[in-house]
Amino acid sequence: MKRSFERAWTGYKRHAWMKDELLPLSGGSRDKFGGWAATLVDSLDTLLIMNLTADFEQAVTAVANIDFGWTEDEEINVFETTIRYLGGLLAAYDLCGGRHGMLLEKATELAEFLLASFDTRVRMPVTRWPWRG
């Protein structure tokens, strides 16, 4: 299992670094979830669990450059943003024992951004949030 993850992670680093997804057949990439490096953030906890410390440190450094206050997307998928990004940041922060406070700062930045999606009549977020409007 670890070897499979390492192979996938190496492919992501080589062909899709800082993009949301690797397209494994073409070797390309795409930004489908806000363009904030979904695979990178979502993989942080796995990197720690698999003891891939150097890769984790490299990924944490990259996370510092993500601007959750801006995306080219007209709308964002609130559920995917919450589980992939917010969940990924908080899980990694917890698993590293709080050693990387920037992960919590980024999670807070994102949570504040997402808070506006709850500004609905029933205080439940919309599925797809037109964040620019």
C-alpha distance (Angstrom), angle and dihedral (degrees) to the residues before:
residue distance angle dihedral
M1 . . .
K2 3.80 . .
R3 3.80 91.5 .
S4 3.81 90.2 52.3
F5 3.78 91.3 51.1
E6 3.81 92.1 46.6
R7 3.81 90.0 51.8
A8 3.80 92.1 49.8
W9 3.81 92.1 44.6
T10 3.81 91.7 50.0
G11 3.80 89.5 51.3
Y12 3.79 90.8 50.1
K13 3.81 92.0 49.2
R14 3.79 92.3 47.7
H15 3.81 100.2 43.3
A16 3.79 110.1 17.9
W17 3.80 109.9 24.2
M18 3.83 110.7 163.6
K19 3.80 91.0 6.0
D20 3.78 123.8 111.8
E21 3.79 98.4 -118.7
L22 3.77 142.2 12.0
L23 3.80 116.1 -133.3
P24 3.81 97.5 -144.7
L25 3.80 99.1 -166.0
S26 3.80 96.3 50.9
G27 3.80 97.4 28.6
G28 3.77 88.6 -127.0
S29 3.76 132.0 118.7
R30 3.78 141.5 -136.8
D31 3.76 139.6 -162.6
K32 3.78 107.1 -131.5
F33 3.82 100.6 148.7
G34 3.79 107.1 51.7
G35 3.80 96.3 -62.1
W36 3.80 93.2 -94.6
A37 3.83 97.7 127.1
A38 3.82 97.5 -91.8
T39 3.81 95.4 -177.8
L40 3.79 92.3 49.3
V41 3.83 94.5 50.1
D42 3.80 93.4 40.1
S43 3.83 90.0 52.2
L44 3.79 98.2 52.1
D45 3.80 95.2 93.8
T46 3.80 92.3 45.1
L47 3.80 90.6 52.4
L48 3.80 89.0 54.9
I49 3.79 95.4 43.9
M50 3.81 90.4 50.8
N51 3.81 90.9 47.5
L52 3.80 93.4 -119.2
T53 3.78 90.4 148.8
A54 3.81 99.7 163.5
D55 3.80 91.2 50.9
F56 3.80 90.3 46.7
E57 3.81 91.7 52.5
Q58 3.81 90.8 48.2
A59 3.81 90.5 50.0
V60 3.82 92.6 48.1
T61 3.79 89.5 53.0
A62 3.80 89.2 52.0
V63 3.83 92.3 49.0
A64 3.80 88.9 61.3
N65 3.82 88.0 67.6
I66 3.81 96.3 54.6
D67 3.80 114.0 109.1
F68 3.79 107.3 -154.4
G69 3.79 89.7 -177.9
W70 3.79 93.0 73.0
T71 3.79 138.8 44.1
E72 3.78 134.6 160.7
D73 3.80 89.1 -131.4
E74 3.78 117.5 104.7
E75 3.80 89.4 -143.6
I76 3.77 136.4 9.6
N77 3.78 132.0 -139.5
V78 3.80 101.8 -116.3
F79 3.81 95.5 -160.8
E80 3.81 95.1 49.9
T81 3.79 91.6 43.6
T82 3.79 90.4 51.6
I83 3.81 97.8 47.4
R84 3.80 99.5 36.7
Y85 3.77 102.0 37.8
L86 3.78 108.3 20.4
G87 3.80 91.8 37.0
G88 3.79 92.6 44.8
L89 3.79 94.0 50.1
L90 3.80 94.9 45.8
A91 3.81 94.1 45.0
A92 3.80 91.6 50.7
Y93 3.80 91.9 46.2
D94 3.79 90.3 52.3
L95 3.81 95.0 44.2
C96 3.80 93.2 50.2
G97 3.79 89.2 52.6
G98 3.79 93.2 -116.1
R99 3.80 91.3 -62.3
H100 3.81 90.9 134.2
G101 3.78 105.4 51.6
M102 3.79 89.7 177.0
L103 3.82 88.5 73.7
L104 3.78 89.9 61.0
E105 3.81 90.2 44.8
K106 3.82 90.3 53.4
A107 3.81 91.0 46.8
T108 3.80 89.1 52.2
E109 3.81 91.3 47.7
L110 3.79 90.1 52.1
A111 3.81 94.1 44.1
E112 3.79 90.4 53.2
F113 3.80 89.3 50.1
L114 3.82 91.5 49.8
L115 3.79 94.0 46.2
A116 3.81 90.9 82.1
S117 3.83 89.8 61.4
F118 3.82 86.8 68.1
D119 3.80 91.4 59.6
T120 3.79 93.3 106.4
R121 3.79 133.4 120.7
V122 3.83 92.5 -96.6
R123 3.84 95.9 32.8
M124 3.80 91.9 -118.1
P125 3.78 115.7 124.9
V126 3.76 121.5 -109.7
T127 3.81 116.3 -113.2
R128 3.77 93.9 -122.3
W129 3.79 113.8 26.5
P130 3.82 118.6 -154.3
W131 3.80 90.4 -148.1
R132 3.80 96.7 -179.9
G133 3.79 95.3 60.9
